[in-house]
Amino acid sequence: FLLTRGKAGPPPPPPPGLANLYGIVTDAATGRPISGVLASLDSLQTVTDGNGAYAFLGIQPGNYIASFSKTGYQTAVF
């Protein structure tokens, strides 16, 4: 997996005191976006859309463990 910033631009700013984490998951070999990737941020989860995009909006600032997984790919943990 390769994580990149969204091509559509950033989402709207979060409410005061909160944060956003967003991006696009792409195949490291081909550069193509990967849909259907399970993106986890501690207990929060979402799945990438058809453009490989994911977003966690309005979250509390802090330290998190982010992971990205899909069958056929090695899981990435940050």
Backbone as CSV, one residue per row, in Angstrom:
resi,resn,N_x,N_y,N_z,CA_x,CA_y,CA_z,C_x,C_y,C_z
1,PHE,0.840,-1.177,0.000,0.000,0.000,0.000,0.880,1.234,0.000
2,LEU,0.387,2.255,-0.634,1.016,3.565,-0.583,-0.079,4.541,-0.206
3,LEU,0.135,5.349,0.794,-0.867,6.305,1.234,-0.523,7.675,0.675
4,THR,-1.487,8.304,0.044,-1.260,9.627,-0.527,-2.393,10.546,-0.123
5,ARG,-2.198,11.826,-0.308,-3.240,12.802,0.000,-4.305,12.745,-1.086
6,GLY,-5.535,12.976,-0.711,-6.651,12.935,-1.647,-6.497,13.910,-2.798
7,LYS,-6.786,13.490,-4.002,-6.698,14.351,-5.181,-7.822,15.368,-5.217
8,ALA,-8.931,15.068,-4.581,-10.077,15.971,-4.593,-9.886,17.126,-3.620
9,GLY,-8.804,17.108,-2.885,-8.552,18.159,-1.910,-9.033,17.752,-0.538
10,PRO,-8.702,18.558,0.422,-9.062,18.214,1.798,-10.548,18.380,2.067
11,PRO,-11.065,17.657,3.051,-12.464,17.851,3.451,-12.597,19.199,4.156
12,PRO,-13.806,19.608,4.449,-13.985,20.855,5.198,-13.275,20.769,6.543
13,PRO,-12.839,21.900,7.077,-12.159,21.879,8.373,-13.050,21.257,9.451
14,PRO,-12.421,20.566,10.407,-13.195,19.963,11.492,-13.676,21.036,12.464
15,PRO,-14.631,20.695,13.321,-15.050,21.626,14.366,-13.849,21.979,15.263
16,PRO,-13.903,23.112,15.924,-12.802,23.505,16.815,-12.458,22.409,17.817
17,GLY,-11.164,22.148,17.972,-10.686,21.151,18.915,-10.650,19.736,18.380
18,LEU,-11.122,19.513,17.144,-11.117,18.179,16.547,-10.184,18.151,15.342
19,ALA,-9.985,16.974,14.754,-9.051,16.813,13.641,-9.639,15.906,12.571
20,ASN,-9.069,15.960,11.368,-9.411,15.068,10.263,-8.168,14.281,9.861
21,LEU,-8.353,13.030,9.479,-7.310,12.213,8.876,-7.916,11.625,7.618
22,TYR,-7.276,11.852,6.477,-7.845,11.399,5.208,-6.727,11.161,4.206
23,GLY,-7.045,10.423,3.154,-6.062,10.171,2.112,-6.589,9.186,1.095
24,ILE,-5.689,8.723,0.248,-6.014,7.745,-0.788,-5.019,6.604,-0.663
25,VAL,-5.520,5.382,-0.712,-4.667,4.196,-0.677,-4.439,3.750,-2.109
26,THR,-3.162,3.610,-2.483,-2.821,3.174,-3.837,-1.908,1.963,-3.791
27,ASP,-1.903,1.230,-4.880,-1.015,0.089,-5.030,0.399,0.625,-5.228
28,ALA,1.342,0.159,-4.406,2.712,0.665,-4.471,3.375,0.346,-5.815
29,ALA,2.989,-0.759,-6.458,3.609,-1.149,-7.723,3.013,-0.423,-8.925
30,THR,1.689,-0.243,-8.920,1.028,0.323,-10.105,0.633,1.784,-9.938
31,GLY,0.513,2.241,-8.691,0.058,3.603,-8.445,-1.447,3.772,-8.547
32,ARG,-2.157,2.694,-8.817,-3.617,2.774,-8.957,-4.298,2.748,-7.590
33,PRO,-5.400,3.487,-7.446,-6.131,3.467,-6.179,-6.706,2.081,-5.905
34,ILE,-6.829,1.763,-4.616,-7.373,0.464,-4.209,-8.679,0.695,-3.453
35,SER,-9.768,0.189,-3.995,-11.055,0.278,-3.304,-11.209,-0.914,-2.376
36,GLY,-12.083,-0.782,-1.393,-12.395,-1.887,-0.504,-11.342,-2.191,0.541
37,VAL,-10.427,-1.253,0.798,-9.421,-1.439,1.843,-10.059,-1.075,3.184
38,LEU,-9.892,-1.929,4.182,-10.368,-1.622,5.525,-9.345,-0.712,6.180
39,ALA,-9.747,0.519,6.442,-8.898,1.498,7.122,-9.364,1.580,8.565
40,SER,-8.448,1.353,9.506,-8.778,1.380,10.928,-7.919,2.410,11.631
41,LEU,-8.530,3.117,12.536,-7.851,4.096,13.379,-8.273,3.756,14.798
42,ASP,-7.451,2.944,15.480,-7.838,2.329,16.745,-9.181,1.620,16.541
43,SER,-10.245,1.994,17.230,-11.525,1.289,17.109,-12.403,1.833,15.984
44,LEU,-12.003,2.923,15.349,-12.775,3.484,14.232,-12.424,2.741,12.955
45,GLN,-13.423,2.516,12.094,-13.169,1.814,10.841,-13.962,2.441,9.714
46,THR,-13.376,2.375,8.522,-14.057,2.765,7.301,-13.464,1.929,6.174
47,VAL,-14.078,1.976,5.011,-13.595,1.234,3.844,-13.357,2.242,2.718
48,THR,-12.249,2.086,2.005,-11.961,3.004,0.912,-13.011,2.887,-0.187
49,ASP,-13.296,4.025,-0.823,-14.289,4.052,-1.892,-13.655,3.641,-3.224
50,GLY,-14.376,3.798,-4.308,-13.899,3.414,-5.633,-12.664,4.156,-6.091
51,ASN,-12.363,5.283,-5.457,-11.164,6.058,-5.777,-10.046,5.816,-4.765
52,GLY,-10.227,4.829,-3.876,-9.223,4.521,-2.869,-9.212,5.498,-1.704
53,ALA,-10.206,6.394,-1.642,-10.224,7.438,-0.617,-10.834,6.937,0.694
54,TYR,-10.282,7.455,1.790,-10.821,7.192,3.119,-10.773,8.493,3.902
55,ALA,-11.581,8.585,4.942,-11.563,9.777,5.791,-12.088,9.439,7.176
56,PHE,-11.400,9.955,8.171,-11.859,9.962,9.550,-12.020,11.431,9.897
57,LEU,-13.250,11.873,10.066,-13.526,13.297,10.244,-13.982,13.592,11.668
58,GLY,-13.563,14.726,12.175,-14.016,15.175,13.484,-13.557,14.300,14.632
59,ILE,-12.316,13.813,14.560,-11.796,12.955,15.626,-11.034,13.785,16.660
60,GLN,-10.908,13.231,17.841,-10.135,13.876,18.895,-8.654,13.829,18.519
61,PRO,-7.925,14.930,18.635,-6.478,14.877,18.399,-5.833,13.914,19.397
62,GLY,-4.788,13.261,18.976,-4.098,12.337,19.865,-3.252,11.352,19.095
63,ASN,-2.776,10.355,19.785,-1.975,9.291,19.181,-2.877,8.109,18.867
64,TYR,-2.791,7.637,17.645,-3.612,6.523,17.183,-2.726,5.513,16.465
65,ILE,-3.209,4.289,16.362,-2.599,3.291,15.492,-3.510,3.156,14.284
66,ALA,-2.954,3.426,13.110,-3.707,3.316,11.861,-3.269,2.043,11.141
67,SER,-4.230,1.307,10.597,-3.896,0.126,9.813,-4.785,0.070,8.571
68,PHE,-4.230,-0.528,7.536,-4.913,-0.638,6.246,-4.748,-2.067,5.775
69,SER,-5.873,-2.749,5.508,-5.781,-4.163,5.131,-6.801,-4.515,4.054
70,LYS,-6.378,-5.440,3.209,-7.247,-6.004,2.171,-6.641,-7.326,1.742
71,THR,-7.492,-8.299,1.482,-7.024,-9.601,1.010,-6.176,-9.413,-0.241
72,GLY,-5.029,-10.070,-0.273,-4.127,-9.985,-1.418,-3.032,-8.939,-1.242
73,TYR,-3.105,-8.166,-0.154,-2.102,-7.139,0.138,-1.562,-7.354,1.532
74,GLN,-0.333,-6.914,1.749,0.236,-6.942,3.091,-0.383,-5.810,3.891
75,THR,-0.799,-6.099,5.120,-1.371,-5.069,5.996,-0.304,-4.032,6.342
76,ALA,-0.690,-2.765,6.277,0.209,-1.671,6.647,-0.272,-1.096,7.968
77,VAL,0.658,-0.916,8.903,0.335,-0.364,10.217,1.251,0.814,10.481
78,PHE,0.650,1.905,10.959,1.415,3.121,11.251,1.104,3.583,12.653
